[in-house]
Amino acid sequence: MGYIYSLNSQKIGHIDDKGEVFDTSDHHLGKVASDGHVLTVSGNMVGHLDGSGRVFEDSRHVGTVRGDGSIVDLNGHRLGHADPPHAEFGGAALLLLIR
C-alpha cells in the first residue's frame, strides 16, 4: 500500500497493492489498472498513465509523476506526492480520481 499526499503533506488517500484507490475515509474511488488505465468505481475509464510518468485525461496531458514521487501539473507546479512502491499509480489517482 502507498499513501497519497496533498501539497501540504496531508494524507488524502491511499492505493493498495491491487491498484484500488481510497480516500482517507476508506471510500473506494476507483482503480489504476496494471495497464495504466484509470477507472472510476463504476468502471468508467477517465484517463491513463503512459508508463513514463505522464498522466492523461482522455487524450489530454494533465500532469506528471516524477521519479521521486512528486506530482506536478503541466506548468511544473507541485500538487502533492505519492509513496513508493506505487508512486506512479498514486500520482495518476491524485490527478484523475482524488483531486
C-alpha positions as CSV (number, residue, x, y, z in Angstrom):
1,M,0.0,0.0,0.0
2,G,1.1,3.6,-0.6
3,Y,-0.2,6.8,0.7
4,I,-1.1,9.8,-1.5
5,Y,-0.5,13.3,0.0
6,S,-1.7,16.8,-0.9
7,L,0.7,19.8,-1.5
8,N,0.8,20.5,2.3
9,S,1.7,16.8,3.0
10,Q,-1.8,15.9,4.4
11,K,-2.8,12.3,3.6
12,I,-5.6,12.4,1.1
13,G,-5.8,8.8,0.1
14,H,-4.1,5.5,-0.5
15,I,-3.7,2.9,-3.2
16,D,-3.5,-0.8,-2.4
17,D,-1.4,-3.5,-4.0
18,K,-4.2,-4.2,-6.5
19,G,-4.4,-0.6,-7.6
20,E,-7.6,0.2,-5.8
21,V,-7.8,3.8,-4.7
22,F,-9.5,5.0,-1.4
23,D,-9.9,8.4,0.2
24,T,-9.0,9.0,3.9
25,S,-12.4,7.8,5.0
26,D,-11.8,4.5,3.1
27,H,-14.4,5.3,0.4
28,H,-13.5,3.4,-2.7
29,L,-12.9,5.9,-5.5
30,G,-11.7,3.7,-8.4
31,K,-8.7,1.8,-9.6
32,V,-5.4,2.3,-11.5
33,A,-5.2,-0.9,-13.5
34,S,-1.8,-2.6,-14.2
35,D,-2.0,-1.5,-17.8
36,G,-2.2,2.2,-16.6
37,H,-5.9,2.8,-17.3
38,V,-7.6,4.8,-14.5
39,L,-11.1,3.7,-13.8
40,T,-13.9,5.2,-11.6
41,V,-15.6,3.0,-9.1
42,S,-18.4,2.4,-11.7
43,G,-15.8,1.2,-14.2
44,N,-15.6,4.2,-16.5
45,M,-12.2,5.0,-17.8
46,V,-11.2,8.6,-17.0
47,G,-7.6,8.5,-18.2
48,H,-4.4,6.6,-18.3
49,L,-0.7,6.6,-17.2
50,D,1.7,6.2,-20.1
51,G,4.5,4.3,-18.3
52,S,6.9,7.3,-18.2
53,G,5.0,9.2,-15.5
54,R,2.8,11.3,-17.8
55,V,-0.9,11.2,-16.9
56,F,-3.7,11.8,-19.4
57,E,-7.3,12.6,-19.0
58,D,-8.8,11.2,-22.2
59,S,-6.0,12.3,-24.6
60,R,-5.1,15.5,-22.8
61,H,-1.8,15.5,-20.8
62,V,-2.8,16.8,-17.3
63,G,0.3,16.2,-15.2
64,T,3.4,14.1,-14.5
65,V,4.6,11.9,-11.7
66,R,8.3,12.3,-11.2
67,G,10.7,9.6,-10.2
68,D,10.8,10.9,-6.6
69,G,7.0,10.5,-6.3
70,S,6.2,14.2,-6.6
71,I,3.1,15.0,-8.7
72,V,3.2,18.2,-10.9
73,D,0.8,19.9,-13.2
74,L,1.6,21.0,-16.8
75,N,3.3,24.1,-15.5
76,G,5.6,22.1,-13.2
77,H,3.7,23.3,-10.1
78,R,3.8,20.6,-7.4
79,L,0.3,19.2,-6.4
80,G,1.4,16.6,-4.0
81,H,3.3,13.3,-3.7
82,A,2.8,9.6,-3.5
83,D,4.7,6.9,-1.7
84,P,6.5,4.0,-3.3
85,P,6.2,1.3,-4.5
86,H,3.0,2.7,-6.2
87,A,4.0,6.3,-6.7
88,E,3.2,6.5,-10.4
89,F,-0.2,4.9,-9.9
90,G,-0.8,7.1,-6.8
91,G,0.0,10.2,-8.8
92,A,-2.4,9.2,-11.5
93,A,-5.0,8.6,-8.8
94,L,-4.4,12.1,-7.4
95,L,-4.7,13.7,-10.8
96,L,-7.8,11.8,-12.0
97,L,-9.7,10.4,-9.1
98,I,-9.0,12.3,-5.9
99,R,-8.4,15.9,-7.0
